[in-house]
Amino acid sequence: MPHLDPEQLSLLALYDDWQDEYSREHLGSCGECAADYAALRRAVDAVKTTPDSSSLEAPGPHVWAGIHRELGLSPSLQEDPLAAPQGEAPSAEEALPPARPQSLDEARVSRRRKAAWWQGPGAWLAAAAAVLLVAGGTVWSLNRAPDPVAQAELTPLAQFSATGSAKVLSAADGSRRLEVKLSKDEAQGYQEVWLIAPDLSRLVSLGVMNSDTGTFEVPAGLELADFPIVDVSDEPVDGNPAHSSVSIVRGTLNT
């Protein structure tokens, strides 16, 4: 089942009335997307909470530069939208001194009225949207399954009828794993997964598969081109580590 993309999750989290029935139904049946949505909603709720702006300072230009870079915005949007306008003349009201001395309470009210525009709720919502887009992309990137670097269709041998598939996935740290899926377990003893050379002269055991699926670490430094054949064998419980010569399924990785 495909997951929702970061843009869909961000819009649903930002706007309670966003009309997307399919996505909302999907959240009810997909725990992974629901967890991501809940995390984004917490970010929205936190940002929408009216902050105490009395001690806030305008963010420096490096903040917008980071947002601009992460979102890949166009050069026309490179200017910091929170920067004070340059060369803007003060208004007549600001240029004239007050007609009379202000009391302490009046001064506080005046300062609140002249609070920077970026402290307003609209600016906070815009900032929330930017944060959600970045966060949503990060969540999606972390949760997205790695692309396979090699795959194989597994077909039955001899008296067996099981079929299946195998794929090698590469992690960000460079490690690799082989995922094997079979339509059924036909072993009389136990299933063992192997990588075998094209001429069948060399082979490497990756481990025992106790059900119709299994995931196995591919040894570091092993070249898939040298061992492209994926083999699942039927091994008797005899203590012999060698291949039994009875293969249930076999297929070649498209390296």
N, C-alpha and C positions, 0 to 999 in steps of 0.2 A: 504494500500500500504506500503510494508516494506521500511524502510529508509536505506540509505547507512551507512556502518559501519565506524568507525574512521580511519581505515587503508586506505580504498578507498578514503575518503575525503582528507586525508593527502597527498596521492600520486597525486591526481588531483591538489591539491593546490601547491605542490612542483614542478611538472613537467607539463609545458603547453602542451607538446607533448605526454603525457601519453595516450596510446591507450586503452581506455575503453569506447566504444561507449554507452554501456548500462547506465553506471554511468552518462555520460554527458547528455544523453537524460533525465535521471531521474532528474537531476538538473533543467532542463527546465520545469518540471511539478510539482516539489515538492518545495514549498516555504520554508519549514523548513530546508531541506537539503541545499538549495541554500543560505540561511542566514548563516548556519554554514560554508559552503564553502567560502563565502565572508569574514567571520571573519578570517579564516585560511589564505586566500590569503593576507589579510592585514598584518598578521604576517610575511609571507614570504617576501613581499615587503619591510617591515621594516628591516628585517634581511639582505636582499640582498643589501640594500643601503650601499655603502662604508662608513664606519664610520671614524671619525677622531681618529686614533689610537695613536696619540701623547701622550694622557693622560690616555690611557687604561692600566689596570693592569691585569695580568694573574689571572683568577678566582681561588679561593682556592679549596682544595680537597673536601670540603664539598658540592660544587656545583655538581661535578660529582657523589658524593655519593648519593645526592638527586635524580639525574636523574636515576642512576642505580637502586635505590630502587623503584621509581615510575614506571619504565618500566619493572621491574622484570627480569633484565638481569642475565645471568649466572655468577657464581663466577669467571670464567676465564676472565671476562671483568670488574672486580672490580677495577683494577688499573686505576688511573686517566690518561686518554690519553693526558691531557694537561700538565701533570707534566714534568719538565725538566728531561732528562735522568740522572741517578745517576752514578757518577764515570766516566763520559765521558771526556776523555782528550781533551784539546783544540787543535785545528788544528794548523799546523805549521804557517799559516798566522796569526792566532790570537795570537800565542805565541811570535812572533817577533814584536819588536817595529816598528812603521812606519819609513820608510826610511827618511822622512822629516816631519817637522811640518805640520799639516793639517790646512787649512784655515777653517773659521767658516762654509762656505758653504759646503766644502768637508766633514767636520765632520757631518753635518746634513744628507748629502747623505749617508755616511757610516752608520749612525744610522738607516736610513730607510732600507738599505739593510740588516742589521742585525736584523731587527724587528723579534720578536718572531713568530714562524711558526703559532701559534694559531690565529694571526691577519690576516692570509691569507684568501682569499675568500672561499677556500675549507673547511676550518675549520668553517667559519661562516655558510656555507650551511649545514654542519653536525650538527652544533648546532641548526640550524633552524629545521632540521628534528626531532631532539630529542624533541624540544619544541612543534612541531606540534603533535607528537605522544601523548605527555602528554596532550596538549590542546584538541586534538581530542577526547581522552578518556574522558576528563572532560566534554566536550560538549555533548558527547553521553550519559554519565552517568546522566547529568542533564536533558536531553531531553527524555530519555527513559521512557516510561510509566511504572509505578510500576506494579509488578506482582499481580494478584488477589489472595487473601487468601481464598476466597470461591466463588462458582458460583452456579447458578441454572437456569434450563430451565423453562420458564413460559408457562403454558398451559391454554387454555380457560375453563371457567366454564359456566354452564347453557346455556343461549341463545347466548353467545358470541363466536366469532371465532378468535379473536386476539391471536397471540402467541408472545413470546419474550424471553428475557434473563435478568439475573441480576448477578452482580458480586460485591464483596466487595474488595476494593483496600486499601492498607495500605501505608501511607506516611512515610517519614523518621522520622518525629517527633512523630510517633505513632498514629496519628489521622487516622480515617477510613472513607471511603465514599462508598455509595452504588450507583452503576450506573445501571439504568433500561432502557431497550430498548424494545419497542413494535412494532409490525408490523403495527398497526393503533390505533387510539383513538376511542373507541366505547362508551364512557361514555355519558349518557343522561344529567347528571349534570356535575360533574367534577371528575377527577381521584385523588385518594389519595393513598399514598404508606404506607404500614404497615409491621412491623416485628411481627410475631405471634408465640406463644409457640406451641409445638407439639400437646398438647391436646386442643388447641384453647381457653384456659381459660384466657390467658393474651395476650395483644397486645400493641405495641408501634407505634404511628403515626410518620412517618418521614417527611411528608409534601405533598403538592399538586403538581401534575405533569400536566403541562398545555399543553403538546404536547405528541408525542409518545416516547420521551426520557426525562430523568431527572437524576440529581445527587443530593444525599442527604447525609448529615453528619450522621454518626452512633454515638449515644451518647457514651461518654467515660464511660468505666466500664460495658457497656452492653455486656453480653456474647452471642455470636452468637449461641452457642450450646443450650442456653435456649430459643432463639427466632429465629429458623432457617427458618421459613416459610416466604417467600416474597409474599405479597398480594397487588394487585392493585384493589381498589374498585371503584364502581360508586356511588358517593355521591350526594344527592339532595341538592340544595341550601336552607336549612331549618334552619341553625344556630345550628344544633345539632352536637356536636363534636364526637359522638360515631360512630362506624362502621355501615354502612347502612345495613349490611348483604347481600349486592349484590356485589359479587366479579367478576371482569372481567377476571383476570388471577391469577394463583397461582403456586408457585414452592418452593422446599426445597433446601436450601443451602447445598452444600456438605462439611459441617464442620467435 
